C-alpha cells in the first residue's frame, strides 16, 4: 500500500511529537499499530485522522504537543491485537 502525501504529513507531525516536539521535549517510544480513522463529512468528502498510542510510561501524564495540529485523545482501556 502506498502512502499519500496527506498521510505522510500526518505521520511526520506525530513522529515529531514523539521525538521531542512536546512541552517537555520528551522522547516517547513509538508503538504499533498506528491508528487511522476516516470521518465522512458529506457524500463525497472524508476527513482522515491518524494517531499513535502512547507507551505506558506517558499515558498518565502525556506531554503536550507544541504543534497545534497535534492533539491528545483519551480513549477507554482496550485490547489491541496486531500481526
HUWO-V817877 format. One record per backbone hydrogen bond with DSSP energy under -0.5 kcal/mol. NH is the residue of the N-H (numbers start at 1). CO is the residue of the C=O. If there is no record, write none. Layout:
[[NH/CO] [NH/CO]]
This chain:
[[8/4] [9/5] [10/6] [11/7] [12/8] [13/9] [14/10] [15/11] [16/12] [17/13] [18/14] [19/15] [20/17] [21/16] [22/20] [23/64] [25/22] [28/18] [28/26] [35/33] [35/51] [37/49] [39/47] [41/39] [41/45] [42/45] [45/42] [47/39] [49/37] [51/35] [58/55] [59/55] [59/56] [60/56] [66/21] [68/66] [70/67] [75/73]]
